Amino acid sequence: MAIGIGQDRQLEAARALVRDVADRIDLNAWVRLWDGTRLPLGKEPTSNFEISISDPGVIGALVRSPRLDTIIRQYIEKGIDFSGGTLIDFGRNLQKDGKAPKIKGRDVLNAGRNLLPFLFTKKKETRDAYGFSGDASSEHRKTADNKDYIHFHYDLSNEFYALFLDPEMVYSCAYYTDWSNGIEQAQHDKLEMICRKLRLKPGDRMLDIGAGWGGLLCHAAKHYGVTAHGITLSEEQLSFAREKAVRLGLADRVTFDLTDYSNVKGTYDKIASIGMYEHIGLKNIPAYMNKVRSLLSDDGLFLNHAISHRASKNAARKWLTRPEKKAIAKYIFPGGELDDIGHTVNAMERAGFEVQDVEAWRMHYARTCQLWCERLTARKDEAIRYVGEEKYRIWVAYLAGVSLGFSRGSLRLFQTLASKSAKRPPPLPPTRADLYR
């Protein structure tokens, strides 16, 4: 504790700070301080949702470095904790009617007076051993870096991912024909929709770039009679996918390789890229589109399924510099970068594709991440056994934050279907009616 600043003074300042916050944002939640004091975060909270602060050093860390990265570290290290609900519940409570609370100048001044006692207070520092140790920003990425990025995210443990994914281990946005559907039905319907959009038929040669645990290709081979090949840079995924193809009796028609997309050769009638586009880096998009088009047959179709962000009003402002982007790159997705849909379509057309259809799935991913977060939270003890408590807490916070991001519109997701060239009629029916049979 800082010299000359007593614990009583800090507790008094903390209580005043909570009262100021409660008056301003009026949340249906509580705060529990390090001495056990429980204070309302609103006028008359009725929920059991509680934010606990373990010691004065937590507030001190936030005063000195008021960034998302600091909040994440404090949560990981149990300086900040939550109970009585999920982080998604809290985020929705915080942003009432789709609007975040506004902080006025006098509020900042009042808060500043109450924060002064914590300015030099520190908590015991711990070694940050759970973030990516290399260049998480991908600013100077090389092809060889791609495997390190993928390994960090996907090779945690197949058992860990199985705790919250559906039985087919599909790790991308599900598709809800009814908002009450569970994750199993929604992921099945997503695989079906992808196959229908690609108009798969027996004998088609299909490529899945970033094939994950093999769910899409096994579904396509089993139900649509395609011959399929998938690539991944995750050894854990590769092992699971190959075993799955054997178990389902599909090994003669479904194959997988551990390789980068730039090394793929051959010609395919249908190509899917589901949740892979976010990993390639913005600077590599032109080369990526040209590579995919070179692998597509003349009458082929390409489906690109990718998270995106809203196009910036200021072209000079890059999403990469935002604190939430830096935090996600460090703790979850090193090397990941999001495009905006306008630029994606432009890149496709510049590569020679003809874009046939663009569909927004934003709210589908909001619900998917919510269900994943709830399922992982419900199996906390098992998750900690597989990856440790720090990683578990990182993932709960990540899934909650992403769900809220999609709900609020700061994150989007689009499926974009393209044919190889506008010089020939696209291999599509005259309407979309076949997608909803």
C-alpha positions as CSV (number, residue, x, y, z in Angstrom):
1,M,0.0,0.0,0.0
2,A,1.3,3.5,-0.8
3,I,2.9,5.4,2.1
4,G,0.6,7.8,3.8
5,I,-2.6,6.5,2.4
6,G,-4.6,4.4,4.8
7,Q,-7.0,1.6,4.0
8,D,-9.9,3.4,5.5
9,R,-9.3,6.4,3.2
10,Q,-9.2,4.0,0.2
11,L,-12.4,2.3,1.2
12,E,-14.1,5.6,1.7
13,A,-13.0,6.7,-1.8
14,A,-14.0,3.4,-3.3
15,R,-17.5,3.7,-1.8
16,A,-17.9,7.2,-3.1
17,L,-16.7,6.2,-6.5
18,V,-19.3,3.4,-6.7
19,R,-22.0,5.8,-5.6
20,D,-21.0,8.2,-8.4
21,V,-21.1,5.4,-10.9
22,A,-24.4,4.2,-9.7
23,D,-26.0,7.6,-10.0
24,R,-24.7,8.0,-13.5
25,I,-25.5,4.6,-15.1
26,D,-28.1,3.1,-12.7
27,L,-27.3,-0.6,-13.3
28,N,-29.2,-3.6,-12.0
29,A,-26.1,-5.0,-10.3
30,W,-23.9,-4.8,-7.2
31,V,-20.2,-4.2,-6.4
32,R,-18.4,-6.1,-3.6
33,L,-15.3,-4.4,-2.3
34,W,-12.2,-6.1,-0.8
35,D,-13.5,-5.7,2.7
36,G,-16.8,-7.5,1.9
37,T,-18.9,-4.3,1.6
38,R,-21.7,-4.8,-1.0
39,L,-22.9,-1.7,-2.7
40,P,-25.6,-1.1,-5.4
41,L,-24.6,0.0,-8.8
42,G,-28.1,1.4,-9.4
43,K,-31.0,2.9,-7.5
44,E,-32.9,-0.3,-6.7
45,P,-31.1,-3.4,-8.1
46,T,-33.1,-6.6,-8.0
47,S,-30.6,-8.9,-9.8
48,N,-27.9,-11.0,-8.1
49,F,-25.2,-9.9,-10.6
50,E,-22.2,-8.8,-8.6
51,I,-18.8,-7.4,-9.6
52,S,-16.1,-8.1,-7.0
53,I,-12.9,-6.1,-6.6
54,S,-10.2,-8.0,-4.7
55,D,-7.9,-5.2,-3.5
56,P,-7.2,-1.5,-3.9
57,G,-4.4,-2.3,-6.4
58,V,-7.0,-3.2,-8.9
59,I,-8.4,0.3,-9.0
60,G,-4.8,1.6,-9.0
61,A,-4.0,-0.4,-12.1
62,L,-7.0,0.9,-13.9
63,V,-6.2,4.5,-12.9
64,R,-2.7,4.2,-14.3
65,S,-3.7,2.3,-17.4
66,P,-7.4,2.6,-18.2
67,R,-7.4,0.2,-21.2
68,L,-9.3,-2.9,-22.1
69,D,-6.0,-4.8,-21.9
70,T,-5.8,-3.8,-18.2
71,I,-9.4,-4.9,-17.5
72,I,-8.8,-8.3,-19.1
73,R,-5.6,-8.8,-17.1
74,Q,-7.3,-7.9,-13.9
75,Y,-10.2,-10.3,-14.7
76,I,-7.7,-13.1,-15.7
77,E,-5.8,-12.6,-12.4
78,K,-9.0,-12.5,-10.3
79,G,-8.6,-8.9,-9.4
80,I,-12.0,-8.4,-10.9
81,D,-14.6,-11.2,-10.8
82,F,-18.3,-11.6,-11.6
83,S,-21.1,-13.8,-10.1
84,G,-24.8,-14.1,-10.4
85,G,-24.9,-14.0,-14.2
86,T,-22.8,-13.9,-17.3
87,L,-20.7,-11.1,-18.7
88,I,-23.2,-10.9,-21.6
89,D,-25.9,-10.1,-19.0
90,F,-23.8,-7.3,-17.6
91,G,-23.0,-5.9,-21.0
92,R,-26.6,-5.8,-22.0
93,N,-27.5,-4.2,-18.8
94,L,-24.7,-1.6,-19.3
95,Q,-26.0,-0.6,-22.7
96,K,-29.6,0.2,-22.2
97,D,-31.7,0.7,-25.3
98,G,-28.7,0.2,-27.5
99,K,-26.9,3.2,-26.0
100,A,-23.9,3.3,-23.7
101,P,-23.9,5.6,-20.7
102,K,-22.5,9.1,-21.4
103,I,-19.8,10.4,-19.2
104,K,-19.8,14.2,-18.7
105,G,-17.0,16.4,-17.7
106,R,-18.2,16.9,-14.2
107,D,-18.5,13.2,-13.8
108,V,-14.9,12.7,-14.7
109,L,-13.9,15.5,-12.3
110,N,-15.8,13.8,-9.4
111,A,-14.4,10.4,-10.3
112,G,-10.9,11.9,-10.4
113,R,-11.1,13.1,-6.8
114,N,-12.1,9.6,-5.7
115,L,-9.4,7.9,-7.8
116,L,-6.5,9.9,-6.3
117,P,-6.0,7.7,-3.3
118,F,-5.3,4.8,-5.6
119,L,-2.9,6.5,-8.0
120,F,0.2,4.8,-6.5
121,T,-1.4,1.7,-5.1
122,K,-0.1,-1.5,-6.7
123,K,-1.2,-5.1,-6.5
124,K,1.2,-8.0,-6.8
125,E,2.3,-8.3,-10.4
126,T,2.1,-11.7,-12.1
127,R,3.9,-12.9,-15.2
128,D,1.7,-12.5,-18.3
129,A,2.2,-16.1,-19.6
130,Y,-1.1,-16.5,-21.4
131,G,-0.8,-13.9,-24.2
132,F,0.8,-14.6,-27.6
133,S,4.6,-14.1,-27.2
134,G,5.3,-13.1,-30.8
135,D,4.1,-10.2,-33.1
136,A,0.3,-10.6,-32.4
137,S,-0.5,-7.6,-34.7
138,S,0.6,-9.5,-37.9
139,E,2.1,-6.2,-39.1
140,H,5.3,-7.9,-40.3
141,R,3.8,-11.4,-40.9
142,K,5.4,-14.0,-43.1
143,T,3.8,-17.2,-44.4
144,A,5.7,-19.1,-41.8
145,D,4.0,-17.2,-39.0
146,N,0.6,-18.4,-40.0
147,K,1.1,-21.8,-38.3
148,D,2.2,-20.2,-35.0
149,Y,-1.0,-18.0,-35.1
150,I,-3.2,-21.0,-35.7
151,H,-1.4,-23.2,-33.2
152,F,-1.9,-20.6,-30.5
153,H,-5.7,-20.4,-31.0
154,Y,-6.8,-23.8,-32.2
155,D,-4.4,-26.3,-30.6
156,L,-5.5,-25.6,-27.0
157,S,-7.2,-28.9,-26.7
158,N,-9.9,-30.7,-28.7
159,E,-11.5,-31.6,-25.4
160,F,-11.7,-28.0,-24.4
161,Y,-13.5,-27.0,-27.6
162,A,-15.8,-29.9,-27.3
163,L,-17.1,-28.4,-24.0
164,F,-19.0,-25.7,-25.8
165,L,-19.2,-26.6,-29.5
166,D,-21.8,-28.8,-31.0
167,P,-21.2,-32.6,-31.5
168,E,-19.9,-31.9,-35.1
169,M,-17.3,-29.5,-33.7
170,V,-18.3,-26.7,-36.0
171,Y,-16.5,-23.5,-34.9
172,S,-18.1,-20.7,-36.8
173,C,-21.4,-18.8,-36.9
174,A,-24.5,-21.0,-36.7
175,Y,-27.6,-20.4,-38.7
176,Y,-31.0,-20.1,-36.9
177,T,-34.1,-20.9,-38.8
178,D,-35.8,-20.2,-35.5
179,W,-34.2,-18.1,-32.7
180,S,-35.2,-20.7,-30.1
181,N,-33.1,-23.4,-31.8
182,G,-30.2,-24.8,-29.9
183,I,-26.6,-24.9,-31.1
184,E,-26.8,-28.5,-32.5
185,Q,-29.8,-27.7,-34.8
186,A,-28.4,-24.3,-35.8
187,Q,-25.0,-25.7,-36.8
188,H,-26.6,-28.5,-38.8
189,D,-28.7,-25.9,-40.6
190,K,-25.6,-23.8,-41.2
191,L,-23.8,-26.8,-42.9
192,E,-27.0,-27.4,-45.0
193,M,-27.2,-23.7,-46.1
194,I,-23.5,-23.7,-47.1
195,C,-24.0,-26.8,-49.2
196,R,-27.1,-25.4,-50.8
197,K,-25.5,-22.1,-51.6
198,L,-22.7,-23.9,-53.3
199,R,-25.3,-26.0,-55.1
200,L,-23.3,-29.2,-54.4
201,K,-24.1,-32.3,-56.4
202,P,-22.6,-35.8,-56.6
203,G,-19.2,-35.8,-58.2
204,D,-18.3,-32.2,-57.3
205,R,-14.7,-31.7,-56.3
206,M,-14.9,-29.5,-53.1
207,L,-12.1,-27.6,-51.2
208,D,-12.5,-26.3,-47.7
209,I,-9.8,-23.7,-46.9
210,G,-9.5,-23.8,-43.1
211,A,-11.4,-27.0,-42.7
212,G,-11.5,-27.0,-38.9
213,W,-12.5,-30.3,-37.3
214,G,-14.0,-31.6,-40.6
215,G,-17.7,-31.0,-40.0
216,L,-18.5,-29.3,-43.3
217,L,-16.7,-31.7,-45.6
218,C,-18.0,-34.8,-43.9
219,H,-21.5,-33.4,-44.1
220,A,-21.1,-32.5,-47.8
221,A,-19.6,-35.9,-48.7
222,K,-22.3,-37.8,-46.7
223,H,-25.3,-35.9,-47.9
224,Y,-24.3,-34.5,-51.3
225,G,-21.9,-37.0,-52.7
226,V,-18.9,-34.7,-53.2
227,T,-15.3,-35.6,-53.2
228,A,-13.8,-33.3,-50.7
229,H,-10.4,-32.0,-49.6
230,G,-9.7,-29.8,-46.6
231,I,-6.6,-27.9,-45.3
232,T,-5.7,-26.6,-41.9
233,L,-2.6,-25.5,-40.0
234,S,-3.8,-27.0,-36.7
235,E,-2.4,-30.4,-35.9
236,E,-5.1,-31.0,-33.3
237,Q,-7.8,-30.3,-35.9
238,L,-6.1,-32.4,-38.5
239,S,-5.9,-35.4,-36.3
240,F,-9.6,-35.1,-35.3
241,A,-10.8,-34.5,-38.9
242,R,-9.0,-37.5,-40.3
243,E,-10.2,-39.8,-37.6
244,K,-13.8,-38.5,-38.1
245,A,-13.6,-39.3,-41.9
246,V,-12.5,-42.8,-41.1
247,R,-15.1,-43.3,-38.4
248,L,-17.9,-42.2,-40.8
249,G,-16.6,-44.4,-43.6
250,L,-15.7,-41.4,-45.8
251,A,-12.0,-41.7,-45.9
252,D,-12.1,-42.6,-49.6
253,R,-13.8,-39.4,-50.4
254,V,-12.7,-36.9,-47.7
255,T,-9.1,-36.0,-47.2
256,F,-7.2,-33.4,-45.1
257,D,-3.8,-31.9,-45.2
258,L,-1.7,-29.8,-42.9
259,T,-0.7,-26.9,-45.2
260,D,-1.0,-23.3,-46.0
261,Y,-3.6,-22.2,-48.6
262,S,-0.7,-20.8,-50.7
263,N,0.6,-24.3,-51.3
264,V,-2.7,-25.9,-52.5
265,K,-2.7,-27.2,-56.1
266,G,-5.4,-28.6,-58.3
267,T,-8.8,-27.6,-59.6
268,Y,-12.1,-27.6,-57.6
269,D,-15.7,-27.1,-58.6
270,K,-16.7,-25.7,-55.3
271,I,-14.6,-23.8,-52.7
272,A,-15.6,-22.8,-49.2
273,S,-13.7,-20.5,-46.9
274,I,-15.6,-20.5,-43.6
275,G,-14.0,-18.3,-40.9
276,M,-10.6,-18.4,-42.5
277,Y,-10.6,-15.0,-44.2
278,E,-10.0,-13.3,-40.8
279,H,-6.7,-15.0,-40.5
280,I,-4.9,-14.1,-43.7
281,G,-4.1,-10.4,-43.0
282,L,-5.4,-7.4,-44.9
283,K,-2.3,-7.0,-47.0
284,N,-2.6,-10.6,-48.3
285,I,-6.2,-10.3,-49.5
286,P,-5.4,-9.7,-53.2
287,A,-3.0,-12.6,-53.3
288,Y,-5.6,-14.8,-51.4
289,M,-8.4,-14.0,-53.9
290,N,-6.2,-14.6,-56.9
291,K,-5.1,-17.9,-55.4
292,V,-8.6,-19.1,-54.7
293,R,-9.7,-18.1,-58.2
294,S,-6.8,-20.0,-59.7
295,L,-8.1,-23.2,-58.0
296,L,-11.7,-22.8,-59.2
297,S,-13.1,-24.5,-62.3
298,D,-14.6,-22.3,-65.0
299,D,-18.1,-23.2,-63.8
300,G,-17.2,-23.2,-60.1
301,L,-18.6,-21.3,-57.1
302,F,-16.7,-19.8,-54.1
303,L,-18.4,-19.1,-50.8
304,N,-16.5,-16.7,-48.4
305,H,-17.9,-16.6,-44.8
306,A,-16.2,-14.0,-42.7
307,I,-16.5,-11.7,-39.7
308,S,-16.2,-8.0,-40.7
309,H,-16.3,-4.6,-39.2
310,R,-18.1,-1.5,-40.3
311,A,-16.3,0.6,-42.9
312,S,-14.6,3.5,-41.2
313,K,-15.8,7.0,-41.9
314,N,-12.2,8.0,-41.8
315,A,-10.1,5.9,-44.1
316,A,-7.0,6.8,-42.1
317,R,-8.4,5.2,-38.9
318,K,-7.5,1.5,-38.8
319,W,-9.4,-1.0,-36.7
320,L,-6.0,-2.5,-35.9
321,T,-5.2,0.3,-33.5
322,R,-8.3,0.0,-31.3
323,P,-7.7,-1.4,-27.8
324,E,-10.2,-4.3,-28.2
325,K,-8.4,-5.3,-31.4
326,K,-5.1,-5.3,-29.6
327,A,-6.5,-7.3,-26.7
328,I,-8.1,-10.0,-28.9
329,A,-4.9,-10.3,-31.0
330,K,-2.8,-10.8,-27.9
331,Y,-5.0,-13.2,-26.0
332,I,-7.1,-15.0,-28.6
333,F,-6.4,-14.4,-32.3
334,P,-2.8,-13.4,-33.0
335,G,-2.5,-12.3,-36.6
336,G,-6.2,-11.8,-37.1
337,E,-7.5,-8.8,-39.0
338,L,-11.0,-7.9,-40.0
339,D,-12.1,-6.5,-43.4
340,D,-15.2,-4.5,-44.2
341,I,-17.7,-6.1,-46.6
342,G,-17.3,-3.3,-49.2
343,H,-13.5,-4.0,-49.5
344,T,-14.1,-7.8,-49.6
345,V,-16.5,-7.5,-52.5
346,N,-14.1,-5.1,-54.2
347,A,-11.2,-7.5,-53.8
348,M,-13.3,-10.3,-55.2
349,E,-14.2,-8.3,-58.3
350,R,-10.6,-7.1,-58.8
351,A,-9.5,-10.7,-58.8
352,G,-12.0,-11.5,-61.5
353,F,-14.8,-13.0,-59.6
354,E,-18.5,-12.1,-60.2
355,V,-20.3,-11.6,-56.9
356,Q,-23.6,-13.4,-56.9
357,D,-25.0,-13.0,-53.4
358,V,-24.2,-11.3,-50.1
359,E,-26.1,-12.2,-46.9
360,A,-25.7,-10.7,-43.4
361,W,-25.6,-13.1,-40.5
362,R,-24.7,-10.6,-37.7
363,M,-27.5,-11.6,-35.2
364,H,-26.9,-15.3,-35.9
365,Y,-23.3,-14.9,-34.6
366,A,-24.5,-12.9,-31.6
367,R,-26.6,-15.8,-30.5
368,T,-24.0,-18.4,-31.4
369,C,-21.4,-16.8,-29.2
370,Q,-23.9,-16.3,-26.4
371,L,-24.7,-20.0,-26.4
372,W,-21.0,-20.9,-26.6
373,C,-20.3,-18.6,-23.6
374,E,-23.2,-20.1,-21.6
375,R,-22.1,-23.7,-22.4
376,L,-18.5,-23.0,-21.5
377,T,-19.5,-21.3,-18.2
378,A,-21.6,-24.3,-17.3
379,R,-18.6,-26.6,-17.6
380,K,-16.1,-24.4,-15.8
381,D,-14.4,-27.1,-13.8
382,E,-13.8,-29.3,-16.8
383,A,-12.4,-26.3,-18.8
384,I,-10.0,-25.4,-16.1
385,R,-8.7,-29.0,-16.0
386,Y,-8.0,-28.8,-19.7
387,V,-6.5,-25.3,-20.2
388,G,-6.1,-23.8,-16.7
389,E,-8.2,-21.1,-15.0
390,E,-6.4,-18.2,-16.7
391,K,-7.2,-19.5,-20.2
392,Y,-10.8,-20.4,-19.2
393,R,-11.4,-16.8,-17.9
394,I,-9.9,-15.3,-21.1
395,W,-12.3,-17.4,-23.2
396,V,-15.4,-16.6,-21.2
397,A,-14.6,-12.9,-21.5
398,Y,-13.8,-13.2,-25.2
399,L,-17.1,-15.1,-26.1
400,A,-19.2,-12.7,-24.1
401,G,-17.5,-9.6,-25.6
402,V,-17.8,-10.9,-29.1
403,S,-21.5,-11.7,-28.6
404,L,-22.1,-8.2,-27.4
405,G,-20.1,-6.8,-30.3
406,F,-22.3,-8.6,-32.8
407,S,-25.5,-7.5,-30.9
408,R,-24.4,-3.9,-31.0
409,G,-23.3,-3.9,-34.6
410,S,-19.6,-3.2,-34.1
411,L,-19.0,-6.7,-35.5
412,R,-20.7,-8.1,-38.6
413,L,-20.7,-11.3,-40.5
414,F,-21.4,-11.9,-44.2
415,Q,-21.5,-14.9,-46.5
416,T,-20.5,-13.8,-50.0
417,L,-21.1,-16.2,-53.0
418,A,-19.1,-15.6,-56.2
419,S,-18.6,-17.4,-59.5
420,K,-15.3,-17.4,-61.4
421,S,-16.1,-15.0,-64.2
422,A,-18.8,-12.7,-65.6
423,K,-17.9,-13.9,-69.1
424,R,-20.1,-17.0,-68.8
425,P,-23.5,-17.6,-67.2
426,P,-23.2,-18.4,-63.5
427,P,-24.1,-22.0,-62.5
428,L,-27.1,-20.9,-60.5
429,P,-30.9,-21.2,-60.7
430,P,-32.9,-18.0,-61.5
431,T,-34.0,-17.5,-57.9
432,R,-32.9,-18.4,-54.3
433,A,-36.0,-20.6,-53.8
434,D,-33.9,-23.8,-53.7
435,L,-32.0,-22.5,-50.6
436,Y,-35.2,-22.7,-48.5
437,R,-36.8,-25.9,-49.7
